[in-house]
Amino acid sequence: MKSEAKTVIIGGGIIGLSVAYNLAKLGESDVVVLEKGYLGNGSTFRCGTGIRQQFGDEVNIRMMKRSVELWSGLSEELGHNVEFKQGGYLFLLYDEEELESFKKNVRLQNRFGVPSRIITPGEAREIVPPLNTDGVIGAAWNHTDGKANPFKVVFAYADAAKRLGVEIYEYTEAKGIKVENGKIKAVVTNRGEIKTGRVINAANAWAPKINEMAGVPVDIPIHPYKHQGVKTEPIKPGQIEPMVVSFKHGGVYLTQEANQGGVIGGYGLKYGPTYDITPTHEFLRGVSYRFSQIIPALKYINVIRIWGGYYAETPDGNATIGRINEIDEFYIAAGFSGHGFMLAPVVGEAMAELVVNGKTDKPLDFYDPYRFERGELRGKAIQMG
Ligand SMILES: Cc1cc2nc3c(=O)[nH]c(=O)nc-3n(C[C@H](O)[C@H](O)[C@H](O)COP(=O)(O)OP(=O)(O)OC[C@H]3O[C@@H](n4cnc5c(N)ncnc54)[C@H](O)[C@@H]3O)c2cc1C
């Protein structure tokens, strides 16, 4: 392990790796990533794979529009197939109030170039043949939303970053951060010390612990909540191409994996704040019931796996991204709730621009880590699960 580095990124999930890759792409040398377990073991490998631009606020729409542009070229750019597939997102709507609010979202999304639209229950069935549309009065549909394979993306980012000179240390835990007179001096790990003047906190659910190590003087409320995912045995390919979402059924979401054919998803059952991510029987029962309400044929399909993972939640469901003013060269990109996987390409790009150029054209002010202290919550981000 190096004893000195210009930049130390703490966290080897998709965010830390995307930041590392983008820093190296902008020409930064001497970048190190520390991961206390194996890459992806935090939230990233436990995610529902969904990538959407259908948000209800301008900034998340714009950020995700750029992220989808990046996702579209990512396999080629990183040199590995990340299985990005634009199968769309389909929000099922059951009453006038829901319909009106999604019409408003669609108008906003269209203003920023996202080609979402409201469709009829019949059109929804054409997109998802086994769909139950009883009670559905319309659906919000965007065919450019999609999904990707978290395992492949993590590997692809890590490999591409390494090719550009980034060093990645797994099973290497940041245990302390030495700061003197507002300047970072070193990161202390279980494998020794790395002298550095710059730290990027990409530890998501553990981000508050990293802030504490550095003595970050501002209160950045990020709390770990247990959310769970499920996967079924494979079904005939092409049955459920989009991510199908119903808030009327407890926030259930499900889609068929691009390559392996299993149905993957979850619903809005959460526990916490807690660092315990043991899967629960309550979830298994609840998710099976809801899946079969949306796609009745799933009653006959076996579940092969359930798992728990973290939504690292802030009070408004939006991440905290930016610089901590009181400590020179300390940055944070954490607290991504249920949408950090999809945002990773654009967040990596924006963070690298901020670090290298001192500014970015992405609207990062929205994610300002100081907003909570000022009592300035953003509108709650649309969230699955
Ligand atoms: C059930 C479920 C479904 C989800 N579905 C979706 C979805 O469909 N779409 C979507 O966009 N998002 C989804 N998410 C959210 C998504 O998984 C996260 O927002 C995203 O993975 C966050 O990435 P990250 O790199 O910030 O965090 P993580 O992947 O958690 O990475 C942080 C890393 O930091 C490491 N770390 C922590 N402390 C230290 C330390 N002291 N030293 C060294 N390393 C440390 C951890 O081990 C971890 O690997 C879902 C999450 C769950 C749980």
The ligand as an SDF file (V2000), in Angstrom:
LIG
                    3D

 53 58  0  0  0  0  0  0  0  0999 V2000
  -32.8850   -2.9080   -1.7740 C   0  0  0  0  0  0  0  0  0  0  0  0
  -32.2590   -1.7130   -2.4650 C   0  0  0  0  0  0  0  0  0  0  0  0
  -32.6920   -1.3390   -3.7360 C   0  0  0  0  0  0  0  0  0  0  0  0
  -32.1190   -0.2490   -4.3880 C   0  0  0  0  0  0  0  0  0  0  0  0
  -32.5160    0.0360   -5.6630 N   0  0  0  0  0  0  0  0  0  0  0  0
  -31.9140    1.0440   -6.3420 C   0  0  0  0  0  0  0  0  0  0  0  0
  -32.2450    1.2880   -7.7110 C   0  0  0  0  0  0  0  0  0  0  0  0
  -33.0380    0.5710   -8.3220 O   0  0  0  0  0  0  0  0  0  0  0  0
  -31.6100    2.3190   -8.3440 N   0  0  0  0  0  0  0  0  0  0  0  0
  -30.7170    3.1290   -7.6990 C   0  0  0  0  0  0  0  0  0  0  0  0
  -30.2220    4.0690   -8.3100 O   0  0  0  0  0  0  0  0  0  0  0  0
  -30.3710    2.8930   -6.4160 N   0  0  0  0  0  0  0  0  0  0  0  0
  -30.9450    1.8790   -5.7240 C   0  0  0  0  0  0  0  0  0  0  0  0
  -30.5940    1.6350   -4.4290 N   0  0  0  0  0  0  0  0  0  0  0  0
  -29.6700    2.5620   -3.7630 C   0  0  0  0  0  0  0  0  0  0  0  0
  -28.2480    2.3040   -4.1900 C   0  0  0  0  0  0  0  0  0  0  0  0
  -27.8920    0.9640   -3.9080 O   0  0  0  0  0  0  0  0  0  0  0  0
  -27.2910    3.2550   -3.4530 C   0  0  0  0  0  0  0  0  0  0  0  0
  -27.7880    4.5770   -3.4730 O   0  0  0  0  0  0  0  0  0  0  0  0
  -25.9100    3.2570   -4.0970 C   0  0  0  0  0  0  0  0  0  0  0  0
  -25.4350    1.9410   -4.2330 O   0  0  0  0  0  0  0  0  0  0  0  0
  -24.9610    4.0810   -3.2540 C   0  0  0  0  0  0  0  0  0  0  0  0
  -23.6440    3.8510   -3.7120 O   0  0  0  0  0  0  0  0  0  0  0  0
  -22.4450    4.3100   -2.8110 P   0  0  0  0  0  0  0  0  0  0  0  0
  -21.1980    4.0010   -3.5300 O   0  0  0  0  0  0  0  0  0  0  0  0
  -22.6750    5.6980   -2.3360 O   0  0  0  0  0  0  0  0  0  0  0  0
  -22.5950    3.4210   -1.4750 O   0  0  0  0  0  0  0  0  0  0  0  0
  -22.0880    1.9600   -1.1340 P   0  0  0  0  0  0  0  0  0  0  0  0
  -22.2510    1.0160   -2.2290 O   0  0  0  0  0  0  0  0  0  0  0  0
  -22.7070    1.6140    0.1840 O   0  0  0  0  0  0  0  0  0  0  0  0
  -20.5320    2.1920   -0.9310 O   0  0  0  0  0  0  0  0  0  0  0  0
  -19.9880    2.7700    0.2360 C   0  0  0  0  0  0  0  0  0  0  0  0
  -18.7810    1.9180    0.5940 C   0  0  0  0  0  0  0  0  0  0  0  0
  -18.0380    2.5420    1.6260 O   0  0  0  0  0  0  0  0  0  0  0  0
  -17.3850    1.5110    2.3220 C   0  0  0  0  0  0  0  0  0  0  0  0
  -16.9250    2.0480    3.6040 N   0  0  0  0  0  0  0  0  0  0  0  0
  -17.6870    2.4830    4.6320 C   0  0  0  0  0  0  0  0  0  0  0  0
  -16.9300    2.9100    5.6560 N   0  0  0  0  0  0  0  0  0  0  0  0
  -15.6390    2.7350    5.2560 C   0  0  0  0  0  0  0  0  0  0  0  0
  -14.3810    2.9690    5.8890 C   0  0  0  0  0  0  0  0  0  0  0  0
  -14.3120    3.4660    7.1370 N   0  0  0  0  0  0  0  0  0  0  0  0
  -13.2580    2.6770    5.2050 N   0  0  0  0  0  0  0  0  0  0  0  0
  -13.3140    2.1520    3.9440 C   0  0  0  0  0  0  0  0  0  0  0  0
  -14.4940    1.9030    3.3130 N   0  0  0  0  0  0  0  0  0  0  0  0
  -15.6270    2.1980    3.9550 C   0  0  0  0  0  0  0  0  0  0  0  0
  -18.4680    0.4600    2.4550 C   0  0  0  0  0  0  0  0  0  0  0  0
  -17.9390   -0.8170    2.7460 O   0  0  0  0  0  0  0  0  0  0  0  0
  -19.1550    0.5340    1.1080 C   0  0  0  0  0  0  0  0  0  0  0  0
  -18.6890   -0.4490    0.2030 O   0  0  0  0  0  0  0  0  0  0  0  0
  -31.1190    0.5270   -3.7410 C   0  0  0  0  0  0  0  0  0  0  0  0
  -30.6710    0.1570   -2.4690 C   0  0  0  0  0  0  0  0  0  0  0  0
  -31.2200   -0.9540   -1.8300 C   0  0  0  0  0  0  0  0  0  0  0  0
  -30.7050   -1.3460   -0.4800 C   0  0  0  0  0  0  0  0  0  0  0  0
  1  2  1  0
  2  3  1  0
  2 52  2  0
  3  4  2  0
  4  5  1  0
  4 50  1  0
  5  6  2  0
  6  7  1  0
  6 13  1  0
  7  8  2  0
  7  9  1  0
  9 10  1  0
 10 11  2  0
 10 12  1  0
 12 13  2  0
 13 14  1  0
 14 15  1  0
 14 50  1  0
 15 16  1  0
 16 17  1  0
 16 18  1  0
 18 19  1  0
 18 20  1  0
 20 21  1  0
 20 22  1  0
 22 23  1  0
 23 24  1  0
 24 25  2  0
 24 26  1  0
 24 27  1  0
 27 28  1  0
 28 29  2  0
 28 30  1  0
 28 31  1  0
 31 32  1  0
 32 33  1  0
 33 34  1  0
 33 48  1  0
 34 35  1  0
 35 36  1  0
 35 46  1  0
 36 37  1  0
 36 45  1  0
 37 38  2  0
 38 39  1  0
 39 40  1  0
 39 45  2  0
 40 41  1  0
 40 42  2  0
 42 43  1  0
 43 44  2  0
 44 45  1  0
 46 47  1  0
 46 48  1  0
 48 49  1  0
 50 51  2  0
 51 52  1  0
 52 53  1  0
M  END
$$$$
